[in-house]
Amino acid sequence: MLPLPMRVDLDKYREAGRIAATARRQAITQIRPGVKYVDVLDTIEDFIHAQGAELAFPAQVSVNGVAAHDCCGPDDLRTFAEGDVAKVDLGVHVDGCIADTAATADLGDHAALLEASRQALEAAIALVKPGRRIKEIGAAIQGTMAALGFKPVSNLTGHGIAPFTIHCSPSIPNVPEGASGELKEGMMICIEPFATTGSGYVAEAGKAEVFGARRKLKAPKHVEQGVVDQILERRGLPFSRREIARKHGTAAAEKALKDLLRAGAIFAYPPLVETKPATVAQFEHTMYVGADDVEVMTR
């Protein structure tokens, strides 16, 4: 990824970061026993739009052993319960400049687990600078968690971001094994340590509610054009089943998604779940790798 060419881009990343951080803080305070998952997600997305920004991806809430990518369908009735650990992950973009951030709400007695993820994130941020080996960041995350009695999820990683691109190089693992490369000045990156009480590994499980599309979307001619247009408006960024259903109706959304998946025009992001019974916490920030310092956009 080349260094960002203009200061105006940094200003847009800052604005996206400000909106994302505010939405994240509001969402965490909203999570209480009896509250519907979908109400929290709607509040996040409504706030982002009210600020004049757009979704970089659908807001997501992943509870307990579900680490990531859980989202609500059009008729989702799930509610938070006492004892839950609920991870909120959201993304904002301003003219394609993306801020990605996450935090965890504790409705039980999991303060140590949350602290392991939070401290690991801060330890990683403290190392960010041009020339830093990514392996060192993974080692800091793993070491911080181990000192507090927890494991990182080894197959979930931080990542680079670019205009209208939520995931790109570099990959920033939460463990040193398999990490390669180094940070370069001008990179915009996200670091997201997942702390777990389980195996430290996740797998796809459950129904996908979030989807991605090819940038050059080639939809079969029989797919409703309004659905195709709605997906194209996202410019390659992920979208949810819920937003398609709310605009076009559940039956039309289901048919269109099925046909687009079959044609390979879109792809699914199923929930990612710990492979052993476990509880997972996550914190995430987006940051700019400057020449002399790191600028965290989502504080």
HULIN-V641521 format. One record per residue. N is the residue number from 1. SS is DSSP state (h for helix, s for strand, l for the rest). PHI is phi in radians with two decimals (999 if undefined). Layout:
n=N ss=SS phi=PHI
n=N ss=SS phi=PHI
This chain:
n=1 ss=l phi=999
n=2 ss=l phi=-1.34
n=3 ss=l phi=-0.98
n=4 ss=l phi=-1.11
n=5 ss=l phi=-1.42
n=6 ss=l phi=-2.39
n=7 ss=h phi=-1.09
n=8 ss=h phi=-1.01
n=9 ss=h phi=-1.13
n=10 ss=h phi=-1.06
n=11 ss=h phi=-1.10
n=12 ss=h phi=-1.25
n=13 ss=h phi=-1.11
n=14 ss=h phi=-1.09
n=15 ss=h phi=-1.15
n=16 ss=h phi=-1.05
n=17 ss=h phi=-1.12
n=18 ss=h phi=-1.10
n=19 ss=h phi=-1.14
n=20 ss=h phi=-1.10
n=21 ss=h phi=-1.12
n=22 ss=h phi=-1.15
n=23 ss=h phi=-1.07
n=24 ss=h phi=-1.10
n=25 ss=h phi=-1.09
n=26 ss=h phi=-1.10
n=27 ss=h phi=-1.13
n=28 ss=h phi=-1.09
n=29 ss=h phi=-1.26
n=30 ss=h phi=-1.39
n=31 ss=l phi=-1.32
n=32 ss=l phi=-2.55
n=33 ss=l phi=-0.98
n=34 ss=l phi=1.62
n=35 ss=l phi=-1.37
n=36 ss=s phi=-1.26
n=37 ss=h phi=-0.93
n=38 ss=h phi=-1.14
n=39 ss=h phi=-1.15
n=40 ss=h phi=-1.15
n=41 ss=h phi=-1.14
n=42 ss=h phi=-1.11
n=43 ss=h phi=-1.08
n=44 ss=h phi=-1.03
n=45 ss=h phi=-1.20
n=46 ss=h phi=-1.12
n=47 ss=h phi=-1.12
n=48 ss=h phi=-1.03
n=49 ss=h phi=-1.17
n=50 ss=h phi=-1.13
n=51 ss=l phi=-1.46
n=52 ss=l phi=1.47
n=53 ss=l phi=-1.84
n=54 ss=s phi=-2.23
n=55 ss=s phi=-1.37
n=56 ss=s phi=-1.37
n=57 ss=s phi=-2.84
n=58 ss=s phi=-1.08
n=59 ss=s phi=-1.05
n=60 ss=s phi=-2.34
n=61 ss=s phi=-2.35
n=62 ss=s phi=-2.14
n=63 ss=s phi=-1.98
n=64 ss=l phi=1.03
n=65 ss=l phi=-1.37
n=66 ss=s phi=-1.40
n=67 ss=s phi=-1.47
n=68 ss=s phi=-2.85
n=69 ss=l phi=1.25
n=70 ss=l phi=-1.50
n=71 ss=l phi=-2.54
n=72 ss=l phi=-1.66
n=73 ss=l phi=-1.40
n=74 ss=l phi=-1.15
n=75 ss=l phi=-2.13
n=76 ss=l phi=-1.28
n=77 ss=l phi=-1.93
n=78 ss=l phi=-1.10
n=79 ss=s phi=-2.24
n=80 ss=l phi=-1.26
n=81 ss=l phi=-2.25
n=82 ss=l phi=-0.94
n=83 ss=l phi=1.62
n=84 ss=l phi=-1.18
n=85 ss=s phi=-2.01
n=86 ss=s phi=-2.00
n=87 ss=s phi=-1.69
n=88 ss=s phi=-1.87
n=89 ss=s phi=-2.20
n=90 ss=s phi=-2.54
n=91 ss=s phi=-2.40
n=92 ss=s phi=-2.20
n=93 ss=s phi=-2.30
n=94 ss=s phi=-2.09
n=95 ss=l phi=0.90
n=96 ss=l phi=1.55
n=97 ss=s phi=-1.49
n=98 ss=s phi=-1.81
n=99 ss=s phi=-2.13
n=100 ss=s phi=-2.11
n=101 ss=s phi=-2.62
n=102 ss=s phi=-2.63
n=103 ss=s phi=-2.69
n=104 ss=s phi=-2.18
n=105 ss=s phi=-1.79
n=106 ss=s phi=-1.92
n=107 ss=l phi=-1.77
n=108 ss=l phi=-2.40
n=109 ss=l phi=-2.16
n=110 ss=l phi=-2.16
n=111 ss=h phi=-1.02
n=112 ss=h phi=-1.16
n=113 ss=h phi=-1.11
n=114 ss=h phi=-1.08
n=115 ss=h phi=-1.14
n=116 ss=h phi=-1.09
n=117 ss=h phi=-1.19
n=118 ss=h phi=-1.11
n=119 ss=h phi=-1.18
n=120 ss=h phi=-1.10
n=121 ss=h phi=-1.10
n=122 ss=h phi=-1.17
n=123 ss=h phi=-1.11
n=124 ss=h phi=-1.18
n=125 ss=h phi=-1.04
n=126 ss=l phi=-1.08
n=127 ss=l phi=-1.63
n=128 ss=l phi=-1.20
n=129 ss=l phi=-2.95
n=130 ss=l phi=-1.01
n=131 ss=l phi=1.56
n=132 ss=l phi=-1.19
n=133 ss=s phi=-1.24
n=134 ss=h phi=-1.09
n=135 ss=h phi=-1.01
n=136 ss=h phi=-1.16
n=137 ss=h phi=-1.17
n=138 ss=h phi=-1.03
n=139 ss=h phi=-1.15
n=140 ss=h phi=-1.16
n=141 ss=h phi=-1.11
n=142 ss=h phi=-1.09
n=143 ss=h phi=-1.15
n=144 ss=h phi=-1.11
n=145 ss=h phi=-1.16
n=146 ss=h phi=-1.06
n=147 ss=h phi=-1.13
n=148 ss=l phi=-1.78
n=149 ss=l phi=1.58
n=150 ss=l phi=-2.30
n=151 ss=s phi=-1.94
n=152 ss=s phi=-1.47
n=153 ss=l phi=-1.39
n=154 ss=l phi=-1.35
n=155 ss=l phi=-1.86
n=156 ss=l phi=-2.06
n=157 ss=s phi=-2.34
n=158 ss=s phi=-1.29
n=159 ss=s phi=-2.87
n=160 ss=s phi=-1.43
n=161 ss=s phi=-2.30
n=162 ss=s phi=-2.55
n=163 ss=l phi=-0.92
n=164 ss=l phi=1.00
n=165 ss=s phi=-2.35
n=166 ss=s phi=-1.42
n=167 ss=s phi=-2.31
n=168 ss=s phi=-2.69
n=169 ss=s phi=-1.12
n=170 ss=s phi=-1.63
n=171 ss=s phi=-1.47
n=172 ss=s phi=-2.15
n=173 ss=s phi=-1.15
n=174 ss=l phi=-1.56
n=175 ss=l phi=-2.38
n=176 ss=l phi=-1.32
n=177 ss=l phi=-1.08
n=178 ss=l phi=1.45
n=179 ss=l phi=-1.38
n=180 ss=l phi=-2.56
n=181 ss=l phi=1.47
n=182 ss=s phi=-2.51
n=183 ss=l phi=-1.32
n=184 ss=l phi=-2.20
n=185 ss=l phi=-1.00
n=186 ss=l phi=1.69
n=187 ss=l phi=-1.24
n=188 ss=s phi=-1.90
n=189 ss=s phi=-2.31
n=190 ss=s phi=-2.12
n=191 ss=s phi=-2.04
n=192 ss=l phi=-2.50
n=193 ss=l phi=-1.25
n=194 ss=s phi=-1.80
n=195 ss=s phi=-1.75
n=196 ss=s phi=-2.37
n=197 ss=l phi=-1.64
n=198 ss=l phi=-1.88
n=199 ss=l phi=-1.37
n=200 ss=l phi=1.48
n=201 ss=l phi=-2.54
n=202 ss=s phi=-2.10
n=203 ss=s phi=-2.44
n=204 ss=s phi=-1.20
n=205 ss=l phi=-2.76
n=206 ss=l phi=1.68
n=207 ss=l phi=-1.34
n=208 ss=l phi=-1.35
n=209 ss=l phi=-2.02
n=210 ss=s phi=-2.06
n=211 ss=s phi=-2.40
n=212 ss=s phi=-2.05
n=213 ss=s phi=-2.27
n=214 ss=l phi=-1.14
n=215 ss=l phi=-1.07
n=216 ss=l phi=-1.75
n=217 ss=l phi=-1.25
n=218 ss=l phi=-1.89
n=219 ss=l phi=-1.59
n=220 ss=l phi=-0.99
n=221 ss=l phi=-1.10
n=222 ss=l phi=-1.44
n=223 ss=l phi=-1.30
n=224 ss=l phi=-0.93
n=225 ss=h phi=-1.12
n=226 ss=h phi=-1.08
n=227 ss=h phi=-1.17
n=228 ss=h phi=-1.03
n=229 ss=h phi=-1.08
n=230 ss=h phi=-1.11
n=231 ss=h phi=-1.19
n=232 ss=h phi=-1.09
n=233 ss=l phi=-1.06
n=234 ss=l phi=-1.38
n=235 ss=l phi=0.94
n=236 ss=l phi=1.55
n=237 ss=l phi=-1.41
n=238 ss=l phi=-1.10
n=239 ss=s phi=-2.48
n=240 ss=s phi=-2.00
n=241 ss=h phi=-1.02
n=242 ss=h phi=-1.04
n=243 ss=h phi=-1.23
n=244 ss=h phi=-1.19
n=245 ss=h phi=-1.13
n=246 ss=h phi=-1.18
n=247 ss=h phi=-1.58
n=248 ss=h phi=-2.09
n=249 ss=l phi=1.62
n=250 ss=h phi=-1.11
n=251 ss=h phi=-1.09
n=252 ss=h phi=-1.16
n=253 ss=h phi=-1.13
n=254 ss=h phi=-1.09
n=255 ss=h phi=-1.13
n=256 ss=h phi=-1.13
n=257 ss=h phi=-1.11
n=258 ss=h phi=-1.06
n=259 ss=h phi=-1.17
n=260 ss=h phi=-1.20
n=261 ss=h phi=-1.14
n=262 ss=h phi=-1.08
n=263 ss=h phi=-1.41
n=264 ss=l phi=1.34
n=265 ss=l phi=-1.37
n=266 ss=s phi=-2.29
n=267 ss=s phi=-2.44
n=268 ss=s phi=-1.77
n=269 ss=s phi=-2.04
n=270 ss=l phi=-1.17
n=271 ss=l phi=-0.98
n=272 ss=s phi=-1.90
n=273 ss=s phi=-2.16
n=274 ss=s phi=-0.96
n=275 ss=l phi=-1.35
n=276 ss=l phi=-2.16
n=277 ss=l phi=-0.92
n=278 ss=l phi=-2.84
n=279 ss=l phi=-2.17
n=280 ss=s phi=-2.18
n=281 ss=s phi=-2.11
n=282 ss=s phi=-2.55
n=283 ss=l phi=-2.33
n=284 ss=s phi=-2.60
n=285 ss=s phi=-2.31
n=286 ss=s phi=-1.78
n=287 ss=s phi=-2.57
n=288 ss=s phi=-1.88
n=289 ss=s phi=-1.54
n=290 ss=l phi=-1.50
n=291 ss=l phi=-1.11
n=292 ss=l phi=-2.06
n=293 ss=l phi=-2.78
n=294 ss=s phi=-1.71
n=295 ss=s phi=-1.95
n=296 ss=s phi=-1.48
n=297 ss=l phi=-1.48
n=298 ss=l phi=-2.06
n=299 ss=l phi=-1.09
